[in-house]
Amino acid sequence: IGGIGTEPVGRVETGVLYPGMVVTFAPVGVTTEVKSVEMHHEALQEAVPGDNVGFNVKNVSVKDVHRGNVAGDSKNNPPLGAADSGYSPVLDCHTAHVACKFSKITQKMDRRSGKVLEEEPKFVKTGDACMVLLEPTKPLCVETFSEFPPLGRFAVRDMRQTVAVGVIKAVTKKENAGKGKKK
């Protein structure tokens, strides 16, 4: 909204939003203070779940936050970036750098024990461990970690930052360099 600075609009899904609160926007990672909260051009002292509100924030450009970002309390369980099916980051495996699509997240697991927590989750977020079916956008030669460890390790990079690391559990092989799939 022009004239008064940046005013994100959206619905309060959980918790409360109030002036003076410090919020973090995910997945962009911008943290700022809420100057005011409004609903139907009336200032509110507090917004509760279900309220569609606009809130004015300090020192944040319109270019910093976008549709689909999530704002949450920076001091109490702030929101983190998440990945879902269809996410297409770059996969670094041995010397190859190939864009790969998360065609399906098959399992969400406990990082330490490896125990399956959820079958076919809608998304995974920072700190989660998972099994994913990855589909390279162009031919890629990889092997399972158990057979060839150097060809079975990978890093997932997005915007030049490493966002995940993993090992290949299974490979769908194709003759004559077609599209391969891996977990």
Salt bridges, closest charged atoms under 4 A:
GLU13 OE2 - ARG11 NE 3.77
GLU33 OE1 - LYS58 NZ 3.44
ASP92 OD1 - HIS97 ND1 2.82
ASP92 OD2 - ARG157 NE 3.21
GLU118 OE1 - LYS108 NZ 4.00
GLU120 OE2 - LYS104 NZ 3.30
ASP128 OD2 - LYS108 NZ 3.70
GLU143 OE1 - LYS173 NZ 3.13
